[in-house]
Amino acid sequence: MGKLGFRTLGRSGLKVSPLCLGAMNFGNKAFGCDEGTSIEIIHAYLDAGHNFIDTANVYSETKSETIVGKAVKGRRDGVVIATKAASPLGPGPFEGGTSRKAVLSAVEDSLRRLDTDYIDLYQMHRYDFDTPSEETLSTLNDLVRQGKVRYIGVSNWTASQITDAARIIEARGWEPIISLQPQYSIIARDIEVEIEPVCAKFGIGMIPWSPLGGGMLTGKYKREEEPSEDTRFGAPDPQTQALWRGLALRERNYKIVDIVVEEAEKIGVTPVELSLAWALGRPSVVSPIIGPKSVKQLKENLKALDAVVPVDTVERINAASEPRYPYPHNFLRMLRAETSPPRN
């Protein structure tokens, strides 16, 4: 398992591996890997003693869930399967969203594709502004009571949305949200401003997606080179390409990557190991989600569990990648700095 062992997810008794195996690449023709390779990766991950797999109903046009179901056949009880609903699968009014009708339909479809009787962690992939939170949360509570879902979580929600949901749940005595799946990495630290403190307040564990910044923190993307077509940033689909490039391929991020590469060389680890080890040490982070496309990449990712990162290395990375604090956070931070006693 590696020296970190299993971790408890949020304020629950659910034990998960410190690195979660993300299944977005599985069956993805644009920038992922085929079914055979996907199953090989899943088996290698489980054989290494790990137990946590994250997928979603929309990944690879539903193929990802089917692949995960095939791969865990015969060893289901030892695996924590997380999947998601709410993102649109088609143009119909009930092919996405978090209404009772949409969620009840989505969970049955996911159970069928995963070939399982229950989902360990069922997450709402995005917030649905057209559905009252009470409707979504009561539906998820019912699914836990029915035994179709063991725990519930959310992904890509704002601090206020998480807070509202937590307060409703407390007032009604419903099943709590135990996890948040946010974008989080050395180059994307915005959640530290408001979202991470809210998660800490309500005992919500974070399972960040893209802890390697879509692959940018590997150091493979160069300023002067066009991304290859087998990567997210070079995917032939213009919409996919624009999304990932807009998130990561910026000069600010290139400068941060330069520092990560330099610091990794100093302590004798790869940029991948350093970036994942950094994420593992952040407050409220339980299990960063890795997305290998080969068994070789999987093994490289798992080496992060043995990486020893000095405090001064973390401090230099943090200083170079500090998130932007908007008003009123920037104003209050300035006031605190002005009124703090001088250090000797």
N, C-alpha and C positions, 0 to 999 in steps of 0.2 A: 504493500500500500504506500510505501514512502513514509518518511518520518512524521508527516503531519497527521496521519490517520484520518478517520472519519470525522466529519464536523456536523453539528446539529443545525438544521435549517430554521433560522428564525426562532420564535418562541414556540417551539414544537419539540416532539421527540423523534423527528425524522432524521436519520443518520445518512449523510451523503458524502461522497468522495470530495476531496478538496479541489479537484478539477473535473468539471462536468463535460461530457462528450456531446458537443453540438451536432445536430443531424441536418443542418440546412444544406450542406454540400451533397448529401446522399441522394443520388438519382438526379442531380441537377446537371442538365446538359450544357448550360452556359459556362459555368465555372466550377463545377463539382466533380464527382466521381460516379462510376456506374454501380449497379447493384452489387455485383460480385465483390468489388473493392470495398464498398461500404460495409458489407457484412463481415469482411475480413478485418476491417478496422474495429468494428464493434466487438468482435470476438477477442481481438488482441487486447482491447481495453478491459473487457470483463476478465479475461484470463490473468491480467496483471493485478487483479484484486479490486478493481474499481466498480462502481455500481450505479452511476448517475448519468442518464441520457436525456437530452432535451430535444424535442422536435416541435412541429406545429402542423396544423391541418393544411396550411397553405404552402408548406415547403415542397418544392419540386412538384407542384400541382398535385398534391396529396401522396406522391410516391414515397416520400420520406417516412411517413408513418407506417406504410406497408412494409418497407425495408426493415425498420426497427422491429416491427412485430415478428417478422421472419427470423431475424438475427437472435432474438431473445427466447425463441421457442425452446421449451424444455428447461429453461433457467429463469423463468419469469419472477418467481418469488424472491430471488436475490437481487432483483434490479429495481431501481427507482426510475420510473418512466414519467417524464414531464412533457406535456403537450399544451397547445394553445388554440384558442378560438377567438373570433371577433373580426379578424381581417377578412376582407371580401374574397370569396372563392369564385364569384360570378356576378352578373349584373342584377340578379333578383333581390328583392327586398329582404329576404331571409337567408341569403347566402353569405351573410356577415353580420356584424353587430352583436350586441349583448342582450337583446330582448329575450324573454322567456322562450318564445317560440324558436328563435334562432339558436340559442344555446342548447336547448334540449335536443334539437335536430343535430347540431354539431357534435355533441358528446357521443351520441349514438353512432354517428359516422366514424368518429375517431376510434371508438371501442371496436368497431368492426374492422377497420383497417389495421389496427394494432393487434387484433386477434387476442383480446384480453377481456376479462370481466370487470376490470377496474383501472382507473388512471391514478397514479400516485399523487401527482401535482398538476392541477388543471388551472391554467393561467389565461387571463383575458389579455390578448395580444395588444390591444389598444383601447383607449377610452371611447365609449359610444355616447356622443352628445345628444342623440335622439331618444335614449332610453333612460328612465329614472334609475339612479343608483340602487334604490331599494329593490327594484324589480330584478336587476342583475344579481345582487347580493343574496336575495331570498332564494333565487333559483340555484345558485351555487351552494347555499346552505342545504337545500333540498337534496341536491346530488350527493352531498356528503352523507346525509341521513339515509339515503337509499343505498349507499355502499358503492356507487358507481365512481365516486371520486374520494380520495383519501384526504387531500389538503388542497387549499386554493391559494393562488398567487396572481399577480398582475405584471404587466410589462409596458414600458413606455408611458407611464402615468406621471402626471405632475405632482408636486408636493401637496397642493390643495386637494386634488382628487383623491390621493391616498388618505389624507387626513379626514376628509368628509366620509369616506368609506369606513375608515377605522372607527369613527364616532358612531356611525349608524350601526355598525356591527356590535359595538359595546352596548348601545342602548337596547338593541333587540335580542342580545344573547346569541347571535349567530356565529357560525364558524369564522375564525379570524383569518385574515390574510397573513400568511407566514413568509411570503417571498415577493421580491420585486426583481424583475429582469430588465435592467437599464443598459444603455450604452455607457461603457466606462473603460477608460484606458489612460495611459500616461498622456496621450494627446487629446483626450476628451474627458475632462474632469468637471464639467458643468454641474453634475449632480451633487458635488460637495457643497454647493452654496445653500441649497434648501432641501433637496430630496434625501440626501444621506442622513442629515439630522432628524428628519421625520421618520425614516426607517428605524433609526436608533431609538427614538422615542416610543414607537409602537412595537418594538421587538420584531421587526421585519428583516429577514436576511436577504442580502443581495447576491444574485447570481448573474454577474455582468456579461452582456454579449459584446463580442468584438474586443476582447482585452488586448489584442495585438493591433488594434486600429485598422481592421480589415486587411492585415498583413503588412501594413506600413512599418510597424515597429520591428519587423524582421530585418529591415535595412535593404530589402530587395528592390524597392522602388527608388530610382535615381531622378534627380531633377531634369537631366538632359535626355532621358530615355522615355519612350512611349511604353506604357504597360502592355505586357503580352496578353493575347486574347483569352488565355486560360485562367486569367485572374479576374477578380471582381471589378477592378478599375479598367480592365481592358475588355470586359464582356461585350459581345457583339450587339446585344440589346441596348439601344441608345438610352432608354429610361434607367436601366440598371447602372449603366456606365456613368451617367450624369449624377445619380444619387450617391454612389460610392466616391466618385472623384470630388464631389462637392463637400462631402464629409471630411475627407482626409488630405487630398493632394493640394496643400497650401504651403507657402513658404514658412509660416510659423511652425508647422508640423515637421517640415524637413529639418529645421534647426533643432527641434527637440530630438528627432531621430539621430541626428549627428551626435548629440550628447549621450544618448542611450548607447549607441555603438561604441563610443569612446569609453564610457564607464564600464561596459561589459568587457572590453578588452583589458581594462585595468585589473579586474577581479577574476579574470579567467573563465568567464561564462559566455554563452551566446546572447545576442540581443533578445531572442525569444525567451530564454530562461530568465533573464533579468526582468523583462516586462511582465511575465507571468508571476514571478516571485514578488514584484512590486505590488501587483494587484492582490495577491494572496495576503499581503500584510496590511491592506487598507481597512479602516473601520467599517463594520457591518458587512464586509465582503465574506461570503461563505465559500462559494465555488465558482470561479470564473469559467466561462464556457469556451472550450477550445474547439477548433473546426478543422482538424486534419483531413487531408485528401489522400493520405497513404499511411501505411503502418509506420514507415520511416518517420514521417512528420509527427505521428502520434507519440512515438518514443522520444523524439526531440522535445515535444511539449511536456511530457511527464518528467523529464529531467529537472524541470523547474522546482519540483518538490524537494530536491536535494540541494538547491542553490543556497549559498550563504551570502547574504547581501549586507555589507557594512552600513552602519547608520549614516556615515558621511556620504556614501553613494546615494542613498535614498534622499538625503537632504539636497544634494546637487540636482538630482532629477526633479524633485518637487519645486525647487526654486526656478528651474527652467520652464516648467510646464504649468505653473499656477493658473487656475482658471480666472476668467474675468468676473469680478464681482460687480453686479449692477446696483443702482440705487434701490433701497437705502443701505445695502450692505457695504458698499464702498465708503459711504459717508460715515457709517458707524465704525468701520474699521479704522478710518482716519482719526476719528475722535478718540478711540481706544488707544491708538498709538501716541496721540498728543498728551493724553492724561496718564499714561503708564510711567511709573517711576523709572529713572535711568538705571541701567545695569552697571554694576561695578566691574 
